[in-house]
Amino acid sequence: MPDPADAHVTLAEVARIAGVGRAAVSNWRRRHDTFPAPVGGSDTSPQFSLTEVEQWLRHNGKVEGVGSRERLWPQFEALGDRTLVGLAVAEIGRRVLAGDVIMPGPAGGELPEDAQRLIDRTAGSTRQADSQDIFEFLLARWLETHVRQISVTPAPLAGLMAVIADVFSPKSGVPESVLDPACGAGGLLIAAVRQWAAADRSPGVVLAGTDRDLALASLAAARLGFASAEHGGSLRGGRRAAEAGAHIAGVDVRVGDSLRADPHGEFRADVVLCNPPFNERDWGHEELATDPRWTYGLPPRTEPELAWVENALARLKPGGVAVLLLPPAVASRRAGRRIRGALLRAGAIQGVIALPPGTAAPYSVSLHLWVLQAPVPTTVATRREVLLVDAAASGPRPGGGPQGIDWPELREHVVSAVRSYVARGESQAGGRGRPTAVLPAGCVAVPVVDLLDEQVDLTPARYVPGAGVSGGVQLRESWPKFEDLLHTLSELADLLSRFDLASGHGTSVTTTVGDLDRAQALTVHAGRDTSAGLTRLEVPSEGAVPMLTVPDLLSGGKPRSWLPADQVSRTGGALTLAEANDVVVVGVERAYRAWVQTDGPVVLGPQLYLLRVDPALLDPWFIAGCLRAPANARQASTHTSSSSRIDVRKLQVLQLLLAEQRRYARAFQQLAAMEEALLNVQAVGADLLRSLSNGLAAGQLKREAAGSAK
């Protein structure tokens, strides 16, 4: 096994260490004969000695603030084995927590000698204030490296599941215990901490988790230890913590298979949150045939997800709530209809929520959230209907992957439906009459008797009306908006139609962005790779700065992640930050565009460029207008492939006096406004057509409308 201190690094890792793009490292290799020679890899993907790279970077003054953490990861990765690396990262967490957190993995002394040396060196060179950040950074890189082998619940989805459980939980207050029987790296339990542990009404929450993977269980325990420390709880699991009376009363993460041999077999929780493994045929069907958990029937071999459903119900206290993330086929597969029917008759299924594709892996599938409640034997159930929400159709339209989801909108849409459903049940139980709470569009409360047909299909799309069925109000709001957009478009068209363009070509004098940079009329700054070493938020917090990348532009144009404000200020020159009146240019032909930044700062990713102009010499709107011309981009393109890059320094700009620039700038602004109006008309018009089509197909055309259509 290679010494972790002299690990091998790729060009991409060298770029991360230096805080620059990969193209800059390639330029260093070409321009500097002293750049270290490859020690492994291949011609297309060479590897270099980390020690030699660090020495060269220090000698040439290339290391920036972000590199100190980046130099750690190649050393941990050099340990080789996925489990060993994960345990070493977890041990860093244990050291930070002063050994107070009880973790299922081996202690540091039981790890191999080279891993112990690396852990000692990392812990010894890290300031206490930065130690948790180091742990979170190493954890993020480990998860990123093994993303194909490890399923992680995105933080916004985990938060949504915790909110749903909170809304469905009895009014008595915060749950005393939360269990995740397939906890992975602990994402759902962390969401439980954020949902309940900081609440003043919490006497103390016990967090319990189980996972078959030793490394994941150890990492989850360390993460929950940090969360416990943040919320004033005891770091120790077990009874001593339960007696502490803190907001987190205990953390108990164990290694095991929750279906075959559950180490939390006697534990009963108020809430279960779980994202179980999908499509596992070898889940223990034969050896568990007589297991007492199968209250609703033995799950067929082909229905492992229903085994997790019954396991969750068996681990709940009476009246407890479980929220599980499941594939959509579980709601309709023929093999599971008998168990689905038994769950419905017992009142165990409270709701099924269809999410938009892209909320979690596999990203191409519209996953379902199942909301379950353990029956209370001493009471007679009054709720004889099930909430079905089709957020995949009536909710926000995603762009593919968790960063393409409008999480605030999705959360508001689902939580509004859940709250209305719960209020509907409360009014029905209290008044013993018809429920008064009105469910929002995109959801329906279906009587259990209507679901107990031959198929027992719980797919929300089969019962929730299409957008047009309940879209009358939406249409009344959309038509005036559409007409206003058409009016704006007409006014802009009238202005632009008055432009008189000369027929001559080649008479104007131009210069290039590179020449303007050399003349110090503007400065060019390239966007940087921020994929590692920084905490990326999928839901913006207060003061967070949006981060824009080329994939964002290709999937809708809006940023899909944010950086905390304190992190942006701390990293300083390691980021490319576009501010008001800066010109932003995309360096890829298929996504090419240029604009003036007007709505606050934004961090630019790779292949995005910032042009900061001298306002005494150049007008930013004039520069952006010249650069956005398609012919300009074609002339500066590399033309090497379908993903041709733009050499920003070769882009052409007219040579005009500042007063004449401003005249052109006004025209460019009107052109940009017309482009935006056209896009808005297209988006609103598509929604109108969709709603009208659904309404007509549902037979909603009124007689007077039918008569007027003749």
FIZATOR-942899 format. One record per residue: x, y, z of N, C-alpha, C, CB in turn. Coordinates in steps of 0.2 Angstrom, whole numbers, plus 5000, padded with zeros to 4 digits. Glycine has a CB too. Example, Ala and Ser with C-alpha at 12.3 -4.5 7.8 and 13.67 -1.06 7.14 Angstrom:
506649725039506249785039506649845039505749785045
506449895035506849955036506450005039507049975029
This chain:
500449945000500050005000500450065000499550005006
500350114995500750174995500750215001500650214989
501250255003501250305009500750355007501950325010
500250365012499750415010500050485010499250425016
500650495013500950565013501250575006501450575018
501350525002501550534995501050504990502250504994
500450524991499950494986500050524979499250514989
499650494975499650514968499050554966499650454963
499150614963498550654961498550664954498650724965
497850674951497750694944497750764943497050664942
497750784937497750854935497150894938497750864927
496550854939495950894942496150904949495350844941
496450854952496550864960497150914961496850794963
497650924956498150974957497751044956498650974951
497251044951496851114950496551124957496451104945
496251084960495851094966496351114972495451034969
496951084972497451104977497651174976498051054977
497751194970497951264968497351314968498351264962
496751294968496251334968496151364961496251394973
496251334955496251354949495851304944496951374946
495751324938495451274933495951224931495151314928
495751174928496151124925496551144919495751054923
496251194915496651224910497251254912496151274906
497251294918497851324921498351274922497651364927
498251224925498751174927499051144920498451114931
498651134915498951114909499351164906498351094904
499251224907499651284904500351284908499351344905
500251264915500951264919501351204916500751254926
501051154914501451094912501851114906501051034911
501451154901501751164895502351224896501251194890
502251274900502651324900503251324905502251384902
503151274910503651264915504051204915503451284922
504651204913505051134913505151104919505751144909
505051144925505151114931504551084934505351174936
503951084931503351054933503450974934502751064928
503250944939503450874941503250834935503050854947
503650784934503450734928502950684931504050694926
502550654927502050604929502450544932501650584923
502050514937502350454941501850394940502450464948
501350404936500850344935500350374930500650324941
499850334930499250344926499350334918499050414926
499050374914499150364907499350424903498550324904
499450424897499550494893498950534894499750474886
498350504893497750554894497550574901497150514890
497750534906497550544913498150534917496950504915
498650574917499350564921499150574928499850614918
499650544932499650554939500250584942499450494943
500250624947500850654949500950644957500850734948
501550644959501750644966501450704970502550634967
501050684975500850744979501350784982500350714984
501850754984502450784988502750834983502950734991
502950804977503250844972502850904969503450804966
502150894969501650944967501651004972500950914965
501650984978501551034984502251074984501450994990
502751044983503451084983503451134977504051034983
503251104971503251154965502751214966503051114959
502151194969501651244970501851304975500951214972
502151274980502451324985503051364982502651284992
503451334979504051374976503851424971504551324973
503251404967503051454962502451504964502851414956
502251494971501751544974501051524971501951614972
500951464969500251444966499751424971500351394961
499951414977499451384982498951434985499751344988
498351434984497851484987497551454993497351504982
497051484996496751465003496351405002496251525005
496051384997495651324997496051264997495251324990
496751264995497151204994497351175000497751224991
497351205006497551165012497151105014497551215018
496451115013496051055014496051005008495251075014
496151035002496150984996496750944996496251034989
497350964999497950925000497850865004498550965002
497350865008497150805013496850745009496750825018
496350765005495950705002496450654998495450734997
496850674994497250624990497650574995497750654986
497850605001498150565006497650505009498450605011
497050525010496550485013496350435007495950515015
496350455001496150414996496650364994496050454989
497350374996497850334995497850274999498550364995
497450275005497350215009497050155005496850235015
496650175000496450124995495750094996496950064995
495650055001494950025002494450075004495049975007
493850065001493350115002493150115010492750094998
493050055012492850055019493350085024492749985021
494050065023494550095027494550165026495250065024
494550195021494550275020493950305024494450295013
493350265023492750295027492850295034492150255025
493150235037493250225044493850275046493550155046
494350295042494850345044494450415045495350345039
494050425040493650495040493250495047493250505034
492950445048492550435054492950445060492150375055
493550425060493950425066494150495067494650385065
494250535062494350605062493850645066494450645055
493250625065492650645068492650625076491950625065
492850565077492950545084493450585088493050465084
494050595084494550635088494250705089495150635083
493950735085493650805086493250805091493350835079
492750755092492350755098492650725104491750705096
493250725104493650705110493450635113493550755116
493250595108493150525110492450515113493650495114
492050565114491450555118490850525114491250625120
490950525107490350495104490550415103490350525096
489950375104490050305104489850285096489550265108
490350255093490350235086490450165085490850275082
490050135080490050065079490750035076489550045074
491150085073491750055069492350045074491950105064
492850025072493450015076493750075078493949975073
494050075084494450135087495050145082494550135094
495350205083495850225079496450175080496150295080
496550155086497150105087497050045083497150095094
496450025081496249965078496349965070495649935079
496450025068496550035060497250025059496350115058
497450015052498149995050498550055052498149985043
499250045052499750085055499750155050500450055055
499750145044499750195039499150245040499850175032
498550215041497950255042498050295049497350215042
498250255054498350295061498850355060498650245066
499450345056499850405055499550455052500450375051
499150445047498750495043498250535047498450465037
497950495051497450525056497750565061497050475060
498350545064498750585069498950645066499250545072
499250645060499550705057498950755055499850685050
498350725053497850775051497550805057497250735048
497450765063497150795069497650845072497050735074
498350825072498850865075498950935071499450835075
498850935065498950995061498351045060499250985054
497751015063497151055062496951095068496551005060
496751155067496551195073495851175075496451275071
495651175081495051155084494451185080495051165091
494551255079493951285076493851265069494151365075
494351235065494251205058494151135058494851225054
494151095064494151025063493550995061494250995070
492951025063492350995060492251015053491751035064
492451065050492451085043492951035039492751155042
493451015042493950965039493550895039494550955043
493150875044492850815044492250815038492450805051
491850875038491350875033491650875026490950945034
492250915025492550915019492750845016493150955019
493050805021493250735019492650695018493750705025
492150695022491550655021491250675014491050675027
491150735012490850755006491250725000490850835005
491950725001492350704995492350624995493150714996
492250595001492150515001491550494998492150495008
490950534999490350524996490350534989489750565000
490650584987490650604980491050554976491050674979
491650524979492050474975491650414974492650464979
491250394979490850324979490150334978490950294985
489950394974489250404973488850354969489250464968
489250304965488850254962488750194966489350224956
489050194972488950134976488550154982489650114979
488450214984488150244990487550284988488650274994
486950274990486350314989486250364995485750264988
486250424993486250474998485550514997486850524998
485150525002484550565002484750635002484050545008
484550674996484750744996484450785002484450774990
484850825005484650865011483950895010485150915013
483750925005483050955004482550905005482950994998
482650845002482150795002482050765009482250734997
482650755012482650735019482250785024483350725022
482350845023482050895027481250895025482250965025
481050885019480350875018480050815021480250875010
480450765021480150705024480050715032480650645023
480550745035480450765042479850815043481050795045
479750855039479150905040478550865039479250965035
478450825034477850785034477750745040477950735027
478250705043478150675049477950715054478850635051
478150775055478050825060477250845060478450885060
477050855053476350875052475850815054476250895045
476050755053475650695054475650675061475750645049
476150695065476250665072475750695076476950685074
475550665081475050695086475250755089474950645092
474750795091474850865094475250865100474250905094
475350805103475650805110476350845110475750735112
476650845104477350885104477850845100477550895111
478450865101479050835098479150765099479750875099
479350725094479450645096480050635101479550615090
479950585105480550575109481050525106480250535116
480850495101481350455097481250455090481250385100
481750445086481750445079482250385077481950515075
481950345072482350285070482450285062482050225072
483050275060483150265053483450195052483550315049
483050145050483350075049483750055044482750025049
483850105039484350105034484750175033484050075027
485050195038485250265039485750285034485450275046
486150245031486750265027487150315031486450305021
487350375028487750415031487450465036488150465026
486750455037486450485042486050545040486850505048
485950555034485550615031484850625034485550615024
484450575035483750585037483850595045483350515036
484250565048484350585055484550655057484750535059
484950675052485250745053484650795051485750765048
484150775047483550815045483150815051483150785039
483050755055482650755061482950805066482650685064
483650805067483950855072483750925070484750845071
483750945064483551015062482851025063483751025054
482450975062481650985063481450985070481350925059
481750945074481550935081481950955087481250875082
482650945086483050945092483151015095483750925090
483051065090483151135093482551165095483451185087
481951135095481351155097481351165105480751115095
481051225108481051235115480551175118480751305116
480051155114479651105117479851035117478951105113
480551025115480850955115481150945122481350955110
480950885125481250865132481850825130480750825136
481950805124482550765122482350715117482850735128
482750715111482550665106483150615106482550705099
482950555106483450495105483450475097483250435109
484050475094484150465087484450395087484550515084
484150355083484350285082484450265075483950235086
484950235073485050215066485350145065485450265062
485250115059485550055058485750055051485049995059
486350025049486550015042487049955042486950075040
486949915036487449865035488149875034487149815029
488249935031488949955030489249985036488950015024
489849955038490149985044490450055043490749935045
490650075037490950145036490350195036491350145029
489850175033489250225033488950235040488750195029
488950175044488650185051489150225055488550115054
489750215054490250255058490250325056490950225057
490150345050490150415048489450445050490150415040
488950405050488350435053488350445060487750385051
488650405064488750415071489150485072489050355075
489650495069490050555069489650615068490750545065
489350615062488950675060488450685066488550655053
488050635068487550645073487950675080487150585075
488550655081488850675087488950755086489550645088
489150775080489250845079488550885080489550865072
488050855077487450885078487150885085486850845074
487350835089487150835096487550895100487350765099
488150905098488550955101488351025100489350945099
488051035094487851095092487151115095487651095084
486751065097486151075100486151065108485651035097
486751055111486851055118486650985121486351105121
486650935117486550865120487150835122486150825115
487050775125487650735127487850695121487350685132
488550685120488750655115488750575116489450675113
488650555121488650485123487950455121488850465130
487950395118487350355117487150325123487350315111
486550285123486350245128485950285133486850205131
485850245139485450275144485650335148485350225150
486350345148486650405151486350465148487350405152
486350465141486150515137485450535138486350505130
485050475138484350485139484150515145483950415138
484550515150484450545157484650625157484750505162
484950645152485350705152484850765151485850715146
484250755148483750805147483850855142483550835154
484450845138484550895133484150885127485350885131
484250925122483750925116483950865112483850985112
484550835112484650775109484850725115485250775104
484450685116484550645123484950585121483850625125
485050565115485550505114485650495107485250445117
486150465105486350445098486550375098486950495095
486250335095486350255095486350235088485850225100
486950225085486950205078487350135078487350255073
487050085075487250015075487349985068486849975080
487849935068487949905062487449835061488649885061
487149825056486749765055486249775050486349755062
485849715048485349715043484649715047485449645039
484349775046483649785049483149735047483449855048
483249705042482749655040482949585043482649645032
483549565042483749495044483849485051484349475040
484249535054484449535061484449605064485049495062
483949635066483949705067484249715074483149735067
484749755075485049765081484649815086485749795080
484149845083483649885086483049855087483549955083
483049785087482449745087481949765092482549675088
482149785098481649795104481549875104481949775110
481849915100481749985100481050005097482350025097
480750045100480050075097480150155097479450055101
479950175091480050245090479450285089480550265084
479450355090478850395088478850405081478850455092
479450415077479450425070480050385067479650505069
479850355061480350325057480450355051480150245056
481050375049481150405042481650355039481450475043
481550335032481950285029481950295022481650215031
482450285019482550285012482950215010483050335009
482450155010482750095010483050075003482250035012
483450025003483749994996483149974992484249944997
483249984985482749964981482849894977482650024975
482349864976482449804971482949754973482649824964
482949734980483449684982483049624983483749704989
483149574979482749514979482949464985482849474972
483649474986483949424992483849464998484649404990
483249475001483149515007483049475013482649565006
482949405012482849365017482149335018482949395024
481849325012481149295011481049235015480949295004
481549185014481449115016481549115024481949065013
482149145026482249135033481849175038482949155035
481449225035481049275039480249255038481149345037
480149195035479449175033478949175039479449105030
479249165045478849165051478949225056478949095055
479249275053479449335057478749365060479849385053
478749385066478149415069477949485066478149425076
478449515062478349585060477849585054478949615057
477749525051477249525045476549525047477449465041
476349575050475649585053475149585047475549645057
475349615041474949625036475049575030475049695033
475449515032475549465027476349465025475149475021
476549405024477249395022477349425015477449315021
477849475014477949505008478249455003478449565009
477949454997478249414992479049424991477849424985
479349374988480049384987480249444982480349324983
479749464977479849514973479649584976479449504966
479449584982479149654985479649664991478449644987
480249674991480649694996480449765000481449694994
480249804996480049874998479449865003479849924993
478949825002478449815007478649775013477949765003
479249745013479549715019479849775023480149665017
480049825020480349885024479749925026480749925019
479149925023478549955025478349925032478049955020
478249855031478049825037478549825043477849745036
479149825041479649835047479649905050480349825044
479549955046479450025049478850025054479350075044
478249995052477649995056477749955062477049965052
478149905062478349855068478749895073478649795066
479149945070479649985075479350045078480249995071
478650055076478350115078477950105085477850145073
477950155089477450155095476750165092477650205100
476250145095475550155093475450225092475050125098
475150245086475050315084475650345081474850355089
476250305081476850335078476850345070477450295080
477250385067477250405060477850385057477050475059
477850355051478350335047478350365040478450255046
478850395037478850415030479450385027478950495030
479250345021479750305018479750335010479550235018
480350335007480450345000480550284997481150394999
480050274992479950204988479950214981479350164991
480050164977479950174970479250174968480350114966
479050204962478350204961477950134960478250244955
478350084958478050024956477749984962478549974953
477950004968477749974974476949994975478150004981
476750044972476050064973475550024969475950144972
475849994964475449964959475549884957475450004953
476149864959476349794957475849744959477049774960
475649694955475149654956475349604962475049604950
475949584963476149544968476049574975476949524968
476049644976475949674982475249694984476349724983
474749674980474049704981473749674987473649684975
473949614989473549594995473849625001473749514996
474449645002474749675008474549745007475549675008
474449785001474249855001473549855004474249874994
473149805002472449805004472349795012472049745001
472849755015472849745022473049805025473249685024
473549845023473749905025473149955025474349935022
472849955020472250005019471749995024471950005012
471549925025470949915029471149925037470849835029
471849925038472049935045472150005047472649895047
472050045041472150125042472950135043471850145048
473350095041474050105041474350155036474450045041
474050165030474250205025473850275026474150175018
474250325027473950395027473950435021474250435033
474550415017474550455011475150425007474750525012
475050445000475550424995475750494991475350364991
476350514991476550574987476950564982476850624992
476750574976477250564970477650624969476850554963
478350624969478750674968479050684961479350664973
479250744959479450754952480150714951479650824951
480250684945480850654943481450704945480850634936
481950674948482550714949482650724957482550774946
482150704961482250724968482750684972481550714971
482850624969483350574972483450524967483150544979
484050484968484250424964483750374965484950404965
483550344959483650354952483350414949483550294947
483650464947483450534945482950534939483950574944
482850484935482350484930481650454932482650434924
481650434938480950404941480650454945481150344944
479950454945479550494950479450454956478850514946
479850464961479850424967479250444971480450434971
479050394976478450404980478650414987477950354979
478350454991478350454998477750425001478450525001
477850375005477350335009477250365016477350265008
476750385018476650405025476150355028476250485025
476450325033476150275037476050295044476650205037
475550265047475450275055475250205058474850325056
475550195063475450125067474750135070475950115072
474350085069473650085072473650085079473250025069
473150125082473150125090472550075092472950195092
472750015095472249965096471649985100472549905099
471750035105471250055110470750105107471550085116
470850125101470350175098470050155092470750245097
469550175090469250165083469450215078468450155084
469750195073469950245068469350275065470350205062
469450345064468950385061469150405054468750445066
469750395053469950415046469950365041470750445046
469450365036469350315031469550335024468650285032
470050375024470250405017470950415017469850465015
471250415011471950415010472150475006472250355007
472650515008472950575004473350554998473250625009
473150574992473550554986473750624983473250514981
474450634983474750694980475150684974475150734985
474950714968475350704962475750764961474850694956
476250774965476750834964477150824958477250844970
477150764955477550754949477250794943477650684947
476550804943476250834938476050904940475650794936
475750914946475550984947476051024951474950974952
476650994953477151034957477651064952477450984961
478151084954478651124950478951074945479251154954
479151094939479451054934480151054935479251074927
480550994936481250994937481650994931481350934941
482351004932482751004926483250944926483251064927
483050894931483450834930484050834936483850824924
483950794941484450794947484150834952485150814944
484450824958484150864964484250934964484450834970
484850964960484951034959484551064954485651044958
484151024950483651054945482951064948483651014939
482851044954482151044958482151114961482050994963
481551144960481351204964481151184971480851254960
481651174975481451144982480951184986482051124986
481051254986480551284990479851284988480751364990
479751284981479151274978478851204980479151294971
479251154979479051084980478851074987479551034978
479251104992479051094999478451125000479651125003
478351194998477751224999477151184997477751294996
477151164991476651124987476451064991476851104980
476951024993476750964997476550975004477350914997
476851015008476651035015476051065015477251075018
475851105010475151135010474651085009475051185004
474751035005474250975004474250935010474450934998
474750925014474750885020474450915025475450865022
474550985026474251015032473451025030474551095032
473251035024472551035023472250965024472451055016
472550915023472250845024472250835031472750795020
472750855035472650845042472150885045473350855046
472050945043471550995046470850965044471651065043
470850935038470150905035469950855040470250885028
470450805042470350755046470150775053470850705047
470450825056470250855062469550885063470750905065
469350925057468750945057468150895056468651005051
468350845053467850785052467750755058468150745046
468350735062468250705068467950745074468950685071
468050805074467750855079467050865078468150915079
466850875072466150895070465750835068466050945065
466050775067465750715065465250725059465350685071
465550775054465150785048465650785043464750855049
465450825037465850835031466450875033465450855025
467050855031467650895032467550965029468250865030
467851015032467751085029468451115026467551135035
468951085028469651105025469651085017470251075028
469851135013469851115006470551095004469651185002
470651045000471251024998471451064992471250944996
472151084992472351114986472451074980473051144987
472551114974472551074968473151024968472651124962
473050974964473550924964473550864969474250954964
473050864973472950814978472250794979473250834985
472050744982471450714983471450674989471050684977
470850674993470750624998470250564996470450655005
470550504995470150454992469850404997470550414986
469250394997469050345002469350275001468250335002
469450245007469850185007469450135003469950155014
468750135003468350085000468450094992467650095002
468550154990468650164983469350134980468650234981
469850124985470550094983470550024983471050124988
470049994987470049924988469749884982469749904994
469949894976469649864970470149804969469649904964
470149774963470449714961471249734961470249684954
471449794959472149804958472449834965472249854952
472049874969472349904974472849954972472549854980
472749994967473350034965473350104968473150044957
473850124971473950184975474350234971474250164982
474450224965474750284961474350344961474850254954
474650404964474250464964473950484957474650514967
474350474952474150504945473450474943474650494940
473250414945472650374943472050414947472750304945
472150454952471550474955471550554956471550454962
472150584955472150654956471950684949472950684958
471550734949471350764943471850794939470750814944
471850804933472350844929472350914930472350824922
472850954928472851024930472251054927473551054927
472051034921471451074919470851064922471351054912
470751004926470150984929469951034935470150914932
470551064938470451114944470751174942470651084950
470851184935471251244933470851304931471751224928
470251314933469851374931470151434934469151364933
470351434941470651494944471351504940470751484951
471651454939472351464936472251504929472751404935
471751474925471651504919471451584919471151464915
471051594924470851664925471451714927470251674930
471951684930472551724932473051724926472851694938
473051674922473551664917473451704911473651594915
472751714909472551754903472751824904471851744902
472651864909472851934910473651934909472551964916
473951894913474651894912474951884905474951834917
474651834902474851824895474751884890474451764892
474151914892473951984888474452034889473252004889
474652044896475152094897475852084894475252094905
476052024894476652004890476552024883476851934891
476052004880475952024873475952094872475251994870
475652134876475652204876476452234876475252244881
476752204881477452224882477852204875477752194888
477752144873478152124867477952174861477952054865
477352194860477152234855477452304855476352244855
477552334862477852394862478652394861477752424870
478952334863479652324861479752314854479952264865
479252274851479352264843479252334840478852214841
478852374842478752444839479452484839478152484842
479752484845480352514846480952494842480552514853
480952424842481552394838481452394830481552324840
480752404828480652404821480852474818479952394820
480952524822481252584820481952594819481052644825
482352544821483052544820483152534812483452484823
483652584810483852584803484552564802483752654800
484652494800485252464800485552484793485252394802
486252504793486552524787486652454783487152564788
486752454776486852394773487552374771486452404766
488052424773488752414772489052364777489052474772
489552334775489852284780490652304780489752214777
490952294786491652304787491852374787491952274781
491452414788491652494789491752514796491052534786
491552474801491652494808492352464810491052464812
492652504815493252484817493152444824493752544819
493452384825493352344831493952324834492952274829
493952304840494552284844494252224847494752334849
494752184851494552124855494552134862495052074853
494252084865494252084873494952084875493852034876
495352044872496052034874496452104874496451984870
496352144868496652204868496352254873496452234861
495752254875495452294880495752284887494652294880
495852214888496152194894496852224895496152114895
497252214889497952244889497952314890498352224883
497452354888497452424888497152444895497052454883
496952394899496652404906496052444906497152444910
495652434900494952464900494452414903494752474893
494652354904494252304907494752244910493752274903
494552204914494952144917494552084916495152154924
494852034914494551964913494651924918494751934906
494151894921494251844927493851774925493951874934
494251724925493851654924493551624930494451604921
492951594929492651564934493051504936491951534932
492951474942493351424945492951364947493751454951
493251304947492951244950492851244957493351184948
492151244959492051244966491651184968491551304968
491751124964491451064966491651034972491551014960
492251054975492451024981492751074986492950964980
492751054992493051104997492551154999493651134994
491951164996491551214999490851185000491451264993
490451215005489851185007489351215002489651205014
489051174998488551194993487851184996488651164986
487451234996486751224998486251214993486551295003
485751174993485251154988484651204989485151084988
484651224995484051274997484451335000483551245002
484251394997484651455000484451475007484551514995
484951495011484851515017484951595017485351485022
484851625023484851695023485651725021484651725030
485651765016486251795014486651755010486651805020
486451695008486851645004486951674997486451575003
487451654994487651684987487551634982488351714987
487151644977487051594971487651574968486451614966
487751514965488251494962488051464955488651434965
488251494949488051484943488551444939487951544939
488351394935488751344931488451344924488851274935
488851314920488551304913488051254913489151274908
488051194917487451154917486851184919487551094922
486851234924486251274926485951314920486451324932
486451344916486151384910485851334905486751424907
486151274904485851224900485151204902486351174898
485051204908484451174911483951224914484551124917
483951284911483451334913483751404915483051304919
484351404916484651474917484651494924484251524913
484351464929484451484936484951444940483751484939
485251484945485651444949485351394953486051494954
485651334954485351274958485651264964485351214953
486151304966486551294972486751364975487051244972
486951364981487151424984487751414989486551454988
488051464991488651454995488451505001489351484992
488651485008488451525013488851585013488651485020
488651645015488951705015489651715018488451765018
489651675024490251685028490851645024490151655035
490651585020491151555017491351595011490851485014
490951625007491151675002491651725004490551704999
491451755010491951805012492551775015491651845018
492551715017493151685020493651665014493051625024
493351635009493851615003494051664999493451564999
493751724999494051784996494251774988494651804999
494851784987495051774980495051704977495751804979
494851654981494751584978494151584974494751534983
493751624974493051624970493051684965492451624975
492651674960492551724955491851754956492651704947
491851814959491151844961490951894956491251864968
490451884952490151934948489651984952489851904942
489752044952489352094955489052144950489752134960
488652184953488252234949488652264944487852284953
488452274937488752304932489352264929488952374934
489452204932489952164928489652124922490252114933
490052114917489852074911490052004912490152104905
489551964911489651884912489651854905489151854917
490151814903490151784897490251704897490751814892
489851674894489851594894490351574889489151564893
490851534891491351514886491251444883492051504890
490651424882490451364878489951384873490151314883
490051364867489651384861488951364862489951354855
488751304864488051274864487651314870488051204866
488051344875487651384880487851454879487851354887
488151484874488451544874487951604875488751564867
488051654879487751714880488151764884487051694884
487951824884488251874888487751924891488851914883
487851944897487351984900487752034905486851944903
487352084907487652124913487252104919487452204911
487652084924487452064931487052124934487952034935
486452114936486052164939485752154945485452194934
485652084947485252074953485652034959484752024951
486252074961486652044966487152004964486152014971
487651984969488251944967488051874965488751954973
488451844961488451774960489151744959487951764953
489251684961489851654960489851614954490051604966
490351624950490451594943490851524943490751644938
490551474940490951414940491351414933490451354939
491651354932492151344926491751364920492351274926
492151384915491951404908491451464908491551344905
491451504914491051564914491551624915490551564919
491551674912492051734913491751794915492351744906
492051834919491851894922492251954918491951894929
491952004915492252054913492152114917492052074905
492552144920492452204924492752264921492852194932
492252314919492452364914492652424918491852384909
493052474915493152534918492552584916493852564916
492152604920491552644918491752714915491152654924
492352734916492552794913492752784905493152824916
492852724903493052704897492552664893493652674897
492152624896491752574893491052574897492052504893
490452564893489852554895489752474896489252584891
489552444902489452374902488952344897489252354909
488352384897487852364892488052364885487152404893
488452404883488752414876489152344875489152474875
489652334880490052274879489652214879490552274885
489152204883488752144883488452134877488252144889
488152194874487752184868488252164862487452254866
488852194862489252174856489452104857489952214857
489552074863489752004864489251954862490052004871
488651974863488051924863487951904856487451944867
488151944851488051934844488251864842488351984839
487751824839487951754837488551744832487351714834
488651794828489151794823489851804827489051854818
489851844832490451854836490651794839490251914841
490151754842490351694845490651644840489751664849
490351634834490651594829491351604827490151594823
491551674827492151684825492651674830492251764823
492451674837492951654842492951584844492751704848
492551544841492451474843493051434841491751444841
493151384845493751334843493551284837493951294849
492851274836492651234831492951164831492751264824
493051134837493451074838492951014839493951074843
492351034841491850974843491151014844492050934849
490650964845489950994846489951034853489450934847
490451024857490451064863491051124863490551024869
491051154857491651204856491651254861491551234849
492251274862492351324867492451394864492951314872
492351444868492351514865493051544868491751554867
493451574864494051604867493851674868494651604861
493651694874493351754876493751814874493251764883
494451804874494851864872494851884865495551844874
494651834861494551844854493951884852494651784850
493451884856492751914855492851994853492351914860
492452014848492552074845492152124848492452074837
492352194849491952244852492052304847492252264859
491552344846491552404842492052454846490852434840
492452494842492752554845492352614844493452554841
492052634849491652694849491852734855490952674849
491652804855491752844860491252834865491652924858
491352854872490852834877490152854876491152854884
490052914873489352944872489052904867489453014870
489352874862489052834856488952764859489552834850
489452744863489252674867488652674870489852664872
488452734874487852734878487252734873487852794882
487252764867486752764863486652684860486852804856
487152654859487052584857486852544863487752554855
487052554869486852524875486152524876487252554881
485852584875485052584876484752534871484852654874
484952534865484652484860484852414862485052504853
485452394864485552334867485052314872486252324869
484952354877484452344882483752324880484452404887
483552364875482852354872482852284869482652404867
483452264866483452194862483452144868484152194858
483852154873483852104879483152094882484352124884
482752154882482052154885481652114881481852224886
481652124874481252084870481352014870481352114862
482051994871482151924871481851894877482951914871
481851924883481551904889480851894889481751944895
480551944885479851944884479551884880479552014881
479951874875479851814871479851754875480251814865
480351744879480351684883479851674888481051684887
479651734891479051734895478351714892478951804899
478251744886477651724882477651654881477651764876
478251624879478251554877478051514883478951534874
478351534889478251494895477551494897478751514901
477251554898476551564900476051534895476351644901
476251544888475751514883475751434884476051534876
476351404885476351334886475951314892477051304887
475951344897475551324903474751334901475751374909
474651384898473951394896473651334891473851464892
474051324886473951264882473851204885474451254876
474251184890474251124894473651124898474851124899
473451184902472851184906472251174902472851244910
472151204896471651204891471551134889471651254886
472051104887472051034884471750984889472751014881
472050994895471850944901471050954902472250954907
470851024902470151034904469651014898470051104905
469851024892469450994887469450924887469651024880
469950884888469950814888469550784894470750784888
469450824899469050804905468350824904469350834911
468150844898467450864897467150924901467050804898
467650974902467451034906467151094902467951054910
467051084895466851144891466151154892466951124883
465951214895465251234896464851244890465251294901
464251244891463751244885463851314882463051234887
463851364886463951434882464551434879463851484887
465151404881465751414878465751364872466351384883
465351314872465351264866464951304861464951204868
464351344863464051374858464451434854463351404861
464851464858465251524856465751494851465451564861
465951434852466551404848466251384841466851344852
465651384840465351354834465551404828464651344834
